[in-house]
Amino acid sequence: MAADLSRVTKKYSNGEVTIVWKPARCIHSTNCFTGLPAVFDPTKRPWVNAGGSDTAHIIEQVKKCPSTALSYYMNSDGEKPETEHTETETVVEAKPNGPLFVYGNVTVKKSDGSEEKRKEVTAFCRCGNSNNKPYCDGSHIKSGFKD
């Protein structure tokens, strides 16, 4: 039986900052490992080496994650729960040859009747090949999806 990735959360710490990875949100943009390969290396296990760079560079790179699959918290502050509401206007952006990004607070009503609250950025599949529908899982890259 396959693991339910929607519930998986991985944490990696350098003692000062903890990197949080939620694989179900990952759209495989490659921003993390092309931007900071000393920390993020998908060819290694674990793929995150929190000791590979200083805290400032880690935070800077994590903030560039377009899907919010990567986040962080400062260990001195303790783990803080995610905020319930993001104050932002809802914006929809079709990424070239990629997913549909929805910025803001969204309630997703799934085909099975369940609902899920999302905030900040949600990446929806446009190619039809995702194994995590309605969300993007990066399948558009392998399928050669073009707008």
C-alpha positions in Angstrom: 0.0 0.0 0.0 1.4 3.4 -1.0 2.0 6.1 1.6 -0.4 9.0 1.7 2.0 11.8 0.7 -0.6 14.4 1.6 0.2 13.7 5.3 4.0 13.4 5.0 6.2 16.1 6.4 10.0 15.9 6.6 12.1 18.2 8.8 15.9 18.9 8.5 17.7 21.1 10.9 21.2 22.7 11.2 20.5 23.6 14.8 19.6 27.2 14.0 16.9 26.7 11.3 14.6 23.8 10.5 13.7 23.2 6.8 10.2 21.7 6.4 9.4 19.7 3.3 5.9 18.6 2.3 6.4 16.3 -0.7 2.7 16.4 -1.7 3.0 20.1 -2.5 6.2 19.7 -4.5 5.9 20.5 -8.2 9.6 19.7 -9.0 10.4 23.3 -10.2 14.1 22.5 -9.4 14.5 26.0 -7.9 15.8 24.5 -4.7 18.6 22.3 -6.0 19.7 24.6 -8.8 19.8 27.5 -6.4 21.5 25.8 -3.5 22.9 22.4 -4.5 25.0 22.1 -1.3 21.8 21.9 0.7 19.3 20.4 -1.8 20.5 17.4 -3.8 17.8 15.0 -5.1 20.5 12.4 -5.9 21.3 11.9 -2.2 19.3 10.4 0.7 18.3 12.3 2.6 18.1 14.9 -0.2 18.3 17.9 2.2 21.6 18.6 4.0 20.7 21.4 6.4 24.4 21.7 7.3 25.4 22.4 3.6 25.1 26.2 3.9 24.5 29.0 6.4 21.1 29.8 7.7 20.7 33.1 5.7 21.3 31.3 2.4 18.9 28.5 3.3 16.1 30.9 4.2 16.7 32.9 1.1 16.4 29.7 -1.1 13.5 28.2 0.8 11.5 31.4 0.2 12.0 30.9 -3.6 10.0 27.6 -3.5 7.0 28.4 -5.8 4.7 25.7 -4.3 5.5 26.2 -0.6 6.5 22.6 -0.4 9.6 24.0 1.4 9.2 26.2 4.4 11.3 26.9 7.5 11.2 28.0 11.1 13.8 29.3 13.4 14.6 26.9 16.2 15.0 29.7 18.7 11.3 30.6 18.1 10.1 27.0 18.4 7.9 25.4 15.8 5.1 27.8 15.1 1.9 26.5 13.5 1.1 27.8 10.1 -1.1 30.8 10.0 -4.7 30.1 9.2 -5.2 33.0 6.8 -3.0 34.8 4.3 -3.9 38.4 3.7 -3.6 38.7 -0.1 -5.7 39.2 -3.1 -6.3 35.9 -5.0 -4.3 35.8 -8.2 -4.2 33.1 -10.9 -1.1 32.6 -13.0 -0.6 30.1 -15.8 3.0 29.1 -15.8 4.5 28.6 -19.3 4.4 24.8 -20.1 3.6 24.2 -16.4 1.0 24.3 -13.7 -1.7 26.9 -12.8 -0.6 28.8 -9.8 -3.3 30.2 -7.5 -2.0 32.7 -5.0 -4.1 33.4 -1.9 -6.5 31.5 0.3 -8.3 28.7 -1.5 -10.8 26.0 -0.5 -10.3 23.0 -2.8 -13.4 20.7 -3.2 -12.2 17.4 -4.4 -14.1 14.8 -6.5 -14.6 12.6 -3.4 -16.4 15.4 -1.6 -13.6 16.3 0.8 -12.4 19.8 1.2 -8.9 21.1 1.8 -7.9 24.7 2.8 -4.8 26.0 1.0 -3.0 29.3 1.5 -0.2 31.3 -0.1 0.4 29.3 -3.4 -1.4 26.3 -4.7 -0.1 24.7 -8.0 -2.9 22.9 -10.0 -2.2 20.4 -12.8 -2.9 21.7 -16.3 -1.4 18.8 -18.3 -3.7 16.1 -16.9 -0.8 13.7 -16.1 -0.4 14.4 -12.3 -0.7 11.5 -9.9 -1.7 14.0 -7.3 -4.7 15.6 -9.0 -5.9 18.3 -8.8 -2.4 19.4 -7.7 0.7 19.5 -9.9 3.4 16.9 -9.2 5.8 17.9 -12.0 4.5 15.3 -14.5 4.2 18.1 -17.2 8.0 17.9 -17.5 8.2 14.2 -18.4 5.1 14.4 -20.6 6.5 17.4 -22.6 3.4 19.5 -21.9 3.3 22.7 -23.9 0.7 25.5 -23.5 
